[in-house]
């Protein structure tokens, strides 16, 4: 039973290390692009905050 826990822990740690080692693509956005994306994706939350139906 103790050996199974160690194996499970080793597998989980290996998975975490390999997942974090994968390269992420570089994304370059201007401030205007970031603001536009934010507003498009959060418009409903903003309307709710200011009680706009």
KOLTI-778893 format. One line per 8 residues: number of its first residue (from 1); their letters; for each residue x, y, z of C-alpha. Coordinates in Angstrom, 1 decimal, padded with zeros to 4 digits. Example, Ala and Ser with C-alpha at 12.3 -4.5 7.8 and 13.67 -1.06 7.14 Angstrom:
KOLTI-778893
1) AS) 012.3 -004.5 007.8 | 013.7 -001.1 007.1 $
This chain:
KOLTI-778893
1) XXXXXXXX) 000.0 000.0 000.0 | 002.8 002.4 000.9 | 004.6 001.6 -002.4 | 001.4 002.4 -004.4 | 001.2 005.8 -002.7 | 004.9 006.5 -003.6 | 004.3 005.4 -007.2 | 001.2 007.6 -007.5 $
9) XXXXXXXX) 003.1 010.6 -006.0 | 006.0 010.0 -008.5 | 003.6 009.9 -011.4 | 001.8 013.1 -010.3 | 005.1 014.9 -009.9 | 006.3 013.8 -013.2 | 003.1 015.0 -014.8 | 003.4 018.4 -013.2 $
17) XXXXXXXX) 007.0 018.8 -014.3 | 006.4 017.8 -017.9 | 003.3 020.0 -018.1 | 005.1 023.0 -016.8 | 008.1 022.4 -019.1 | 006.1 022.7 -022.3 | 006.7 026.0 -024.1 | 003.9 028.5 -024.2 $
25) XXXXXXXX) 003.5 030.6 -027.4 | 004.4 034.3 -027.1 | 001.4 036.5 -027.5 | 002.0 040.2 -028.1 | -000.9 042.6 -027.7 | -001.1 046.3 -027.6 | -002.9 048.1 -024.7 | -005.8 048.9 -027.1 $
33) XXXXXXXX) -006.1 045.2 -028.1 | -006.1 044.1 -024.5 | -008.8 046.7 -023.6 | -011.0 045.7 -026.5 | -010.7 042.0 -025.6 | -011.4 042.7 -022.0 | -014.5 044.8 -022.8 | -015.8 042.2 -025.3 $
41) XXXXXXXX) -015.4 039.4 -022.8 | -016.6 041.2 -019.7 | -019.4 043.5 -021.0 | -022.1 041.6 -019.1 | -020.2 041.9 -015.8 | -019.6 045.6 -016.4 | -023.3 046.1 -017.2 | -024.3 044.2 -014.0 $
49) XXXXX) -021.9 046.4 -011.9 | -023.5 049.6 -013.1 | -027.1 048.2 -013.1 | -027.5 048.4 -016.8 | -030.1 046.1 -018.2 $
